[in-house]
Amino acid sequence: MSNANLRKWVGFCFVAIYLFLGVPLWYKLTTVYRASLPINYIESLQNNKFQDIHLVIPVYVKSDTYRFPDVHDAIQVQVNHLLNSQEQQVPWSLQVLPYNETIEQMESEGNQFHVVTLKLDEFIGYSSAYDTKETLVYYDDAAVLSNDLPFFVAQTLVEHTFQLEWTHLNKTCEGVSTNNDVAISYDPNIHLSVTLLSGDGNPVAWEIEPTLTDYFSPFRKFLSPLVNFTVDSSIVYHNDLNLHSLNGSCTSVTWFDLSHTIDLSELSSMAYYPEDSALNLAIVFPSASSSPDGLAFINGTRISDEITTLDWNSYLVPQWGVIIINKMPLKPNSVISEDYLEPMMYRFATDIFQLLGLTEGSQDLLSPYITIDSFKRLTILQNLDKATETLWSLVKLTQQFQGMSIPREVSDNVIEALDLRLQIIDLLNDPGKGGDIVWNNALHLSNELVKLCEKAFFNGEMVQQNFFPQEHMIAVYLPLLGPISAVMFFGFYNVMKEKNQKSKKNGTEREVAKEKLELKEAQKLHAIDGEDEL
């Protein structure tokens, strides 16, 4: 094989490897994998987040005196009329049903339902039980004769028992969230830090463990379906939060005055915990050196109608916790007893309801079981809203950055989240369900839904790929592709150049041969002509 043919074959092999091996390999190594997402479905949810939700709350009616065989149907008509009188942001309704033995047996097993008990009395009114989800409606014989009882029961249910739903699920309310300027954002896991601060360095002790066990553990168990608390305690010396600077300046100090004096950032950064949300209880004692006569602005805290303490004041810090400031400093080797800490824990437990968004202002929680049950449902809807927002943010992110990878794990998480959302909606829309077990299960699933959506949005591989653009991929592969392409280009150029030179040389040789041939033919013709002349 000649040298030219060999070079042609080598060039052909280079081109074949480049096209049939290099190009597919380049495409494989540089192509960003983008798993498919149900974009149209997520967009429809974003446009109408509660399009497939109709919250149904079963309510069971029973009467202690009279037997009303069709009173639940009459109450249902009045309830529907009241609910339809207000445009709803999230469709919801009450399913009024007669109380029967099945419900009684389920309640005996710990699964509580909303029950309305009709009691014959001398006056008309209502009351909500403190330790159950029962609503007592009092009526007289005149209300029965005038047929006003169904309307009064319906009004009690809609506007009082389910006041949170009535307030937050209508069109005039912005969103379904119950958070305010004081409450923290809802989180199923909250860390609670209890800190004792002493302005002096004298050793002190406190009976915080038995206090928490006796007074806070029952409260913690009561809120366990809604929030899981983890608790730690500590003692900090030589720190009175600079409260001595306020001593003598005024006789009454509000939280607004304290906010300009104390710095809670150091206190908040002292504790490290895995939970995303935290509440704090700081019990502060002044220094004996700077405030030997105590803090003059501490004028006592009213615990109840019968009990008023003159030893400390309690201040609610928005979205942080509670600060309890004691009037007098601690003596050396003091032991703070459980009896002294008990009213503080009672006051802190009351303030927790406001910090969680269960109450507004200083109002009392008169029916905690009913309020917490309503708060569960609103939290479920809030989690559904948050999950939809997260998925829509994921869709917008993938559409904005076309070079961002979408791993298969992200797609699986999104599909699983949407399936989980449908399970929650089935629980909310089923009128045959509605006990504590169902609402607790739906709340748990909604918390898992939020985690799953956030897991899909904050996928590490997807975020990492976003910081590896196409220019970087070219910069990585160009040192390899550049020399190969350069060798192929210049080799092809030399082959074409030699081919052109050879073609020109062959053309010149053909012209010379042609001229020689014509010359010989001319000479022959001249020789023939000479012979004829002779």
KEFI-659831 format. One line per field, with one value per residue (C-alpha): x, y, z. Coordinates in nm, 4 decimals, padded with zeros to 6 digits. Layout:
N
east <- (X/...)
north <- (Y/...)
up <- (Z/...)
//
This chain:
534
east <- (00.0000/00.1371/00.2090/-00.0798/-00.3338/-00.2097/-00.2571/-00.6066/-00.7003/-00.5590/-00.7569/-01.0703/-01.0252/-00.9846/-01.3053/-01.4924/-01.3777/-01.4628/-01.8138/-01.9202/-01.7429/-01.6447/-01.9704/-02.1968/-01.9534/-01.9527/-02.3317/-02.3528/-02.1083/-02.2424/-02.6178/-02.7995/-03.0560/-03.3952/-03.6623/-04.0187/-04.2381/-04.6202/-04.5941/-04.9506/-05.1013/-04.8837/-04.9709/-05.3418/-05.2952/-05.1117/-05.3931/-05.6542/-05.4852/-05.7999/-05.9823/-06.0325/-06.0883/-06.4190/-06.3501/-06.6274/-06.6513/-06.8992/-07.1001/-07.3199/-07.6359/-07.7951/-08.0717/-08.0942/-08.4642/-08.6743/-08.6394/-08.6094/-08.6033/-08.5350/-08.3591/-08.0262/-08.1864/-08.3359/-08.0011/-07.8290/-08.0570/-07.9803/-07.6066/-07.5977/-07.7849/-07.5331/-07.2307/-07.3678/-07.4250/-07.0490/-06.8217/-06.5626/-06.1945/-06.1760/-06.5022/-06.6034/-06.9211/-07.0596/-07.2194/-07.4828/-07.5580/-07.7485/-07.5461/-07.5523/-07.3935/-07.1136/-06.9883/-07.0243/-06.8097/-06.5442/-06.5318/-06.4851/-06.1781/-06.0245/-06.1353/-06.3233/-06.5783/-06.7626/-07.0845/-07.3740/-07.5806/-07.9251/-08.0233/-08.3615/-08.3222/-08.4902/-08.2775/-08.1277/-07.7498/-07.4474/-07.1185/-06.8148/-06.6536/-06.2976/-06.1732/-06.3740/-06.5066/-06.8630/-07.0848/-07.3800/-07.6811/-07.9441/-08.3035/-08.6484/-08.9892/-09.0691/-08.7737/-08.9133/-09.2638/-09.1396/-08.9032/-08.6064/-08.3915/-08.2367/-08.1297/-07.9836/-07.7861/-07.6615/-07.5550/-07.3723/-07.1841/-07.0841/-07.0044/-06.8708/-06.7668/-06.6018/-06.5106/-06.1572/-06.2864/-06.5604/-06.3020/-06.0060/-06.1741/-06.3772/-06.2819/-06.2211/-05.9330/-05.5918/-05.4721/-05.5584/-05.2659/-05.3386/-04.9961/-04.9760/-04.7008/-04.6525/-04.6781/-04.3930/-04.4304/-04.5794/-04.3344/-04.4175/-04.0924/-04.0089/-03.7190/-03.7819/-03.4905/-03.5447/-03.2669/-03.2011/-02.9981/-02.8341/-02.6672/-02.4173/-02.1708/-02.2913/-02.3785/-02.7517/-02.9707/-03.3244/-03.5742/-03.6438/-03.6623/-03.9467/-04.1206/-04.1111/-04.2193/-04.5144/-04.6406/-04.5068/-04.5147/-04.8990/-04.9178/-04.6607/-04.8658/-05.1795/-05.0143/-04.8323/-05.0723/-04.9933/-04.6362/-04.3520/-04.1419/-03.7812/-03.6660/-03.3298/-03.2383/-02.9286/-02.7981/-02.6121/-02.4171/-02.3133/-02.5898/-02.9029/-02.9730/-02.8670/-03.1886/-03.0157/-02.9959/-03.3765/-03.3853/-03.5064/-03.5864/-03.9572/-04.2056/-04.3644/-04.1760/-04.3334/-04.1833/-04.1254/-03.8993/-03.7188/-03.6572/-03.4334/-03.2296/-03.1808/-03.0072/-03.1446/-02.9167/-02.6430/-02.8930/-03.0456/-02.7060/-02.6007/-02.8168/-02.7678/-03.0490/-03.1509/-03.5046/-03.5801/-03.8053/-03.7494/-03.9192/-03.7406/-03.8190/-03.5715/-03.6030/-03.3876/-03.2663/-03.0918/-02.7455/-02.7134/-02.4279/-02.6100/-02.9635/-02.9341/-03.2919/-03.4309/-03.5841/-03.8279/-04.0292/-04.1353/-04.4844/-04.6143/-04.8002/-05.1595/-05.1825/-05.5570/-05.8472/-05.7412/-05.3599/-05.1342/-04.7576/-04.5452/-04.2133/-04.1853/-04.3256/-04.3739/-04.3104/-04.4114/-04.1436/-04.2954/-04.1708/-03.9101/-04.0682/-04.1202/-03.8966/-03.9772/-03.7989/-03.7748/-03.7757/-03.5094/-03.1629/-03.0740/-02.8849/-02.5685/-02.6354/-03.0050/-03.2303/-03.5301/-03.8064/-04.0732/-04.3401/-04.1730/-04.1425/-04.4984/-04.6793/-04.4090/-04.4721/-04.8457/-04.7973/-04.5559/-04.7987/-05.0681/-04.8376/-04.7400/-05.0921/-05.0405/-04.6872/-04.8256/-05.1094/-05.3882/-05.5080/-05.4788/-05.3878/-05.4433/-05.7666/-05.8091/-05.8392/-06.1843/-06.2250/-05.8734/-05.9756/-06.2086/-05.9571/-05.6700/-05.8905/-05.9710/-05.6054/-05.5152/-05.7457/-05.6181/-05.2602/-05.3366/-05.4699/-05.1727/-04.9342/-05.1180/-05.0814/-04.7124/-04.6489/-04.8142/-04.6059/-04.2883/-04.3717/-04.4589/-04.1269/-03.9537/-04.1316/-04.0409/-03.6795/-03.6473/-03.8115/-03.5892/-03.2652/-03.2886/-02.9369/-03.0272/-03.0498/-03.3646/-03.2597/-03.4906/-03.5077/-03.6676/-03.9315/-04.0043/-04.0360/-04.2786/-04.4956/-04.4926/-04.5857/-04.8814/-05.0020/-04.9675/-05.1660/-05.4525/-05.4509/-05.4860/-05.7701/-05.9543/-05.9386/-06.0603/-06.3445/-06.4877/-06.7925/-06.7755/-06.4476/-06.3529/-06.2379/-05.9110/-05.7398/-05.8286/-05.7253/-05.3998/-05.3238/-05.4030/-05.1818/-04.8958/-04.9294/-04.9385/-04.6150/-04.4563/-04.5890/-04.4112/-04.0848/-04.1124/-04.1697/-03.8791/-03.6617/-03.7425/-03.6772/-03.3471/-03.2072/-02.8283/-02.7527/-02.9917/-02.8565/-02.4968/-02.5650/-02.7023/-02.3502/-02.1887/-02.2961/-02.2275/-01.9248/-01.7525/-01.8224/-01.6682/-01.3668/-01.3222/-01.3491/-01.1827/-00.8236/-00.9076/-01.1094/-00.8831/-00.5670/-00.7618/-00.9605/-00.6451/-00.4615/-00.7581/-00.8017/-00.4405/-00.4000/-00.7030/-00.5667/-00.2264/-00.3864/-00.6029/-00.3025/-00.0890/-00.3753/-00.4049/-00.0298/-00.0309/-00.3240/-00.1401/00.1759/-00.0167/-00.1877/00.1485/00.2933/-00.0108/00.0288/00.4003/00.3268/00.0530/00.2874/00.5514/00.2962/00.1765/00.5364/00.6077/00.2941/00.3945/00.7408/00.5904/00.3656/00.6612/00.8564/00.5712/00.5352/00.9101/00.8903/00.5995/00.7887/01.0863)
north <- (00.0000/00.3393/00.6128/00.8277/00.5493/00.4728/00.8318/00.8279/00.5216/00.6717/00.9903/00.7918/00.5981/00.9254/01.0620/00.7386/00.7334/01.1008/01.0627/00.7186/00.7085/01.0609/01.2388/00.9847/00.9824/01.3628/01.3689/01.1106/01.2897/01.6405/01.5760/01.6835/01.4274/01.5889/01.3588/01.4458/01.6297/01.6601/02.0311/02.0767/01.9176/02.1207/02.4380/02.3617/02.3142/02.6442/02.8245/02.6721/02.5163/02.3789/02.2727/01.9115/01.9805/01.9960/01.9751/01.7783/01.7770/01.5297/01.6510/01.4179/01.5374/01.3822/01.4939/01.4216/01.4922/01.4941/01.2605/01.4526/01.1945/01.4482/01.7277/01.6538/01.7092/02.0397/02.1515/02.0467/02.2752/02.5717/02.4964/02.4852/02.8150/02.9845/02.8444/02.9419/03.2985/03.3541/03.3011/03.0415/03.0401/02.6671/02.4718/02.3222/02.1971/02.0257/01.6837/01.6711/01.3102/01.1431/01.0158/00.6365/00.3493/00.3089/00.6614/00.6101/00.2973/00.4707/00.7587/00.5145/00.3869/00.7352/00.8538/01.1761/01.3354/01.6657/01.6092/01.8492/01.7695/01.9300/02.0054/02.1288/02.4261/02.7469/02.9626/02.9493/02.9397/02.7226/02.6171/02.4288/02.1577/02.2176/01.8584/01.7168/01.8228/01.8435/02.1501/02.1875/02.3740/02.4794/02.5343/02.5781/02.4552/02.7831/02.7286/02.3869/02.5183/02.8050/02.5714/02.7992/02.5224/02.4049/02.7588/02.8241/02.4985/02.5760/02.9258/02.7897/02.5348/02.7602/03.0836/02.9516/02.5865/02.6124/02.9784/02.9258/02.7597/03.0212/03.3004/03.1682/02.9751/03.2584/03.4815/03.7890/03.6203/03.6239/03.2644/02.9838/03.0451/03.1333/03.2901/03.6464/03.8859/03.7009/03.3351/03.1389/02.9511/02.6080/02.3212/01.9708/01.9642/02.2552/02.2890/02.4502/02.6079/02.6893/02.9123/03.0529/03.3757/03.5145/03.8544/03.7258/03.4420/03.2756/02.9076/02.8407/02.5376/02.4922/02.2081/02.2348/01.8616/01.7757/02.0998/02.0090/01.6534/01.7537/02.0636/02.0735/01.7049/01.6833/01.9979/01.8530/01.5320/01.7360/01.9128/01.6015/01.5411/01.8920/01.9650/01.7549/01.9438/01.8669/02.0432/02.1429/02.3564/02.5543/02.8109/03.1247/03.3360/03.7032/03.7926/03.9864/04.0976/04.4521/04.4991/04.7021/04.9940/05.0233/05.0269/05.3613/05.5016/05.4283/05.2379/05.0458/04.8760/04.7256/04.4884/04.7877/04.9379/04.6085/04.5616/04.8700/04.7442/04.3684/04.1643/03.8136/03.7160/03.5888/03.3916/03.2380/03.1388/02.9543/02.6503/02.4252/02.1953/02.0017/02.1424/02.4286/02.6132/02.7014/02.8674/03.0089/03.0626/03.2891/03.3301/03.6277/03.7333/04.0701/04.1184/04.1957/04.4357/04.6473/04.6079/04.5365/04.6510/04.4685/04.6015/04.8812/04.8343/04.4803/04.5165/04.1599/03.9288/03.8167/03.4399/03.4022/03.5828/03.4586/03.4532/03.7535/03.7337/04.0369/03.8678/03.8717/03.9998/03.8035/03.9488/03.7823/03.8230/03.7900/03.4831/03.4121/03.3085/03.4434/03.6396/03.6214/03.8931/03.8498/04.1470/04.0436/03.8964/03.5467/03.4795/03.2662/02.8899/02.9487/02.6658/02.7670/02.5337/02.3638/02.5693/02.8898/02.7661/02.6280/02.9595/03.0466/02.7222/02.7872/03.1329/03.0043/02.7270/02.9914/03.2038/02.9040/02.8943/03.2470/03.1718/02.8756/03.0835/02.9039/03.2244/03.5917/03.8563/03.7695/03.5742/03.2512/02.9131/02.8230/02.5049/02.3789/02.0453/02.2092/02.4835/02.2412/02.0231/02.3243/02.4252/02.0787/02.1195/02.4682/02.3439/02.0590/02.3077/02.5344/02.2433/02.1576/02.5191/02.5227/02.1958/02.3278/02.6464/02.4404/02.2183/02.5223/02.6845/02.3640/02.3774/02.7435/02.6718/02.3864/02.5932/02.8950/02.6937/02.4580/02.3305/02.2163/01.8427/01.6829/01.3555/01.0580/01.0929/01.4370/01.3037/01.0115/01.2493/01.4712/01.1765/01.0402/01.3836/01.4154/01.0673/01.1574/01.4741/01.2679/01.0473/01.3557/01.4915/01.1594/01.1931/01.5537/01.4936/01.1784/01.2625/00.9185/01.0110/01.2948/01.1664/01.2452/00.9512/01.0755/01.4372/01.3306/01.0994/01.3712/01.6195/01.3703/01.3004/01.6718/01.7253/01.4424/01.6013/01.9295/01.7454/01.5444/01.8551/02.0365/01.7294/01.7423/02.1160/02.1107/01.8023/01.8218/01.6829/01.9231/02.2265/02.1207/02.0829/02.4354/02.5617/02.3613/02.5428/02.4496/02.6798/02.4778/02.1514/02.2905/02.4095/02.0584/01.8685/02.1204/02.0171/01.6672/01.7583/02.0445/01.8445/01.5654/01.8110/02.0066/01.6913/01.5893/01.9357/01.9918/01.6323/01.6736/02.0092/01.8577/01.5665/01.8038/02.0273/01.7368/01.6144/01.9543/01.9709/01.6237/01.7119/02.0192/01.8143/01.5487/01.8167/01.9738/01.6355/01.5643/01.8980/01.8346/01.4864/01.6277/01.8918/01.6293/01.4144/01.7034/01.7901/01.4375/01.4329/01.7643/01.6356/01.3312/01.5485/01.7611/01.4535/01.3249/01.6575/01.6600/01.3193/01.4303/01.7322/01.5225)
up <- (00.0000/-00.1034/00.1469/00.0173/00.0517/00.4024/00.5042/00.3575/00.5603/00.8770/00.8184/00.7490/01.0773/01.2669/01.1177/01.1888/01.5524/01.5872/01.4453/01.5664/01.9039/02.0028/01.9226/02.1062/02.3992/02.4087/02.3977/02.6746/02.9029/02.8494/02.8305/03.1481/03.2663/03.3207/03.4563/03.3632/03.6128/03.6126/03.5314/03.4074/03.7171/03.9527/03.7630/03.7955/04.1705/04.1913/04.0092/04.2417/04.5434/04.7033/04.3870/04.5011/04.8719/05.0536/05.4242/05.5970/05.9766/06.1292/06.4272/06.6313/06.8073/07.1130/07.3503/07.7208/07.7708/07.4546/07.1615/06.8346/06.5539/06.2789/06.4656/06.2966/05.9543/06.0666/06.2099/05.8859/05.6832/05.9089/05.9093/05.5287/05.5138/05.7445/05.5621/05.2211/05.3400/05.3346/05.0363/05.1248/05.0404/05.1152/05.0767/05.4096/05.5699/05.8779/05.8505/06.1263/06.2272/06.5102/06.8034/06.8284/07.0160/06.7635/06.8257/07.2006/07.1835/06.9724/07.2198/07.5059/07.3202/07.3131/06.9686/07.0432/06.8087/06.8046/06.9981/07.0594/07.3662/07.3899/07.7495/07.8656/08.0976/08.2007/07.9728/07.6242/07.5922/07.5254/07.6799/07.5558/07.7637/07.8827/07.8647/07.5709/07.2310/07.3544/07.3088/07.5448/07.4072/07.6596/07.5476/07.6955/07.5906/07.4143/07.1778/07.0898/07.0269/06.8098/06.6209/06.6960/06.8396/06.5055/06.4148/06.7579/06.7485/06.3962/06.4978/06.8019/06.5928/06.3047/06.4862/06.8176/06.8175/06.4755/06.5029/06.3664/06.0496/06.0143/06.0440/05.8452/05.5639/05.4167/05.1239/05.3377/05.5235/05.3548/05.3585/05.5984/05.8340/06.1971/06.2491/06.3745/06.4764/06.8052/06.7007/06.5499/06.2228/06.2728/06.3010/06.4274/06.6275/06.8570/07.0962/07.4353/07.6221/07.9907/08.1234/08.4710/08.4614/08.7735/08.7835/09.0396/09.0358/09.3556/09.3105/09.2915/09.2295/09.1128/09.1131/08.7432/08.6646/08.9048/08.8058/08.4385/08.5169/08.7342/08.5547/08.2001/08.1028/08.1156/07.9063/07.6675/07.6371/07.5750/07.2782/07.1504/06.8571/06.7381/06.8496/06.9845/07.2413/07.3280/07.6455/07.7885/08.0896/08.1892/08.4376/08.3289/08.5785/08.5664/08.3248/08.4171/08.0575/08.1568/08.3531/08.6242/08.3769/08.3965/08.7741/08.9023/08.5573/08.5804/08.7928/08.5070/08.2248/07.9145/07.6601/07.4315/07.6992/07.7518/07.3794/07.3793/07.6739/07.6644/07.3961/07.3457/07.0579/07.2909/07.4940/07.1812/07.0380/07.3544/07.2812/06.9803/06.8758/06.5634/06.5469/06.3083/06.5554/06.9190/07.2144/07.5154/07.8811/08.0592/08.4368/08.5378/08.8813/08.9215/09.0679/09.4379/09.3677/09.1087/09.2511/09.6248/09.6890/09.3880/09.0666/09.1374/08.8178/08.9135/09.0569/09.0402/08.8039/08.8350/08.8004/08.8527/09.0121/09.3546/09.3238/09.2651/09.3089/09.3870/09.3227/08.9435/08.6156/08.2954/07.9487/07.6234/07.3557/07.0063/06.8165/07.0850/07.4133/07.7640/08.0008/08.3723/08.5699/08.9453/09.1763/09.4280/09.3680/09.4821/09.8009/09.7913/09.7712/09.7086/09.5987/09.3887/09.4960/09.2916/09.4669/09.3516/08.9901/08.9683/08.8923/08.6407/08.4532/08.4656/08.3166/08.0540/07.9525/07.9054/07.6891/07.4760/07.3322/07.2047/07.0778/06.8815/06.7363/06.9211/07.0854/07.0061/07.2585/07.6211/07.5683/07.7608/07.5948/07.7243/07.5194/07.4439/07.2902/07.0392/06.9589/06.9068/06.6875/06.4667/06.4671/06.3363/06.0378/05.9587/05.9885/05.7482/05.4924/05.5550/05.4914/05.1687/05.0609/05.1504/04.9671/04.6510/04.6684/04.7039/04.4063/04.1953/04.2907/04.1796/03.8442/03.7889/03.8822/03.6336/03.3602/03.4219/03.4200/03.1258/03.1917/03.5432/03.5916/03.7309/03.8954/03.9014/04.2802/04.2438/04.0077/04.2428/04.5391/04.3494/04.2441/04.5990/04.7362/04.4996/04.5939/04.9614/04.9010/04.7577/05.0689/05.2884/05.0758/05.1040/05.4827/05.4739/05.2312/05.3911/05.6096/05.7691/05.9378/06.1654/06.5032/06.6754/06.5079/06.1599/06.2215/06.3868/06.0958/05.8409/06.0284/06.0388/05.6669/05.5863/05.7820/05.5849/05.2656/05.3413/05.4157/05.0947/04.8814/05.0448/04.9914/04.6197/04.5975/04.7874/04.6165/04.6436/04.2980/04.1287/04.3148/04.2449/03.8739/03.8658/03.9431/03.6597/03.3396/02.9790/02.9591/03.2312/03.0501/02.7323/02.9301/03.0718/02.7434/02.5104/02.6062/02.4886/02.1791/02.0708/01.9842/01.8162/01.6070/01.5229/01.4051/01.1939/01.0450/00.9495/00.8276/00.6038/00.4859/00.3960/00.2132/00.0089/-00.0574/-00.1784/-00.3904/-00.5598/-00.6203/-00.7680/-00.9916/-01.1179/-01.1820/-01.3686/-01.5742/-01.6699/-01.7675/-01.9794/-02.1579/-02.2259/-02.3571/-02.5716/-02.7168/-02.7892/-02.9600/-03.1712/-03.2635/-03.3756/-03.5836/-03.7425/-03.8257/-03.9892/-04.1999/-04.3176/-04.4155/-04.6275/-04.8030/-04.9011/-05.0701/-05.2826/-05.4078/-05.5214)
//
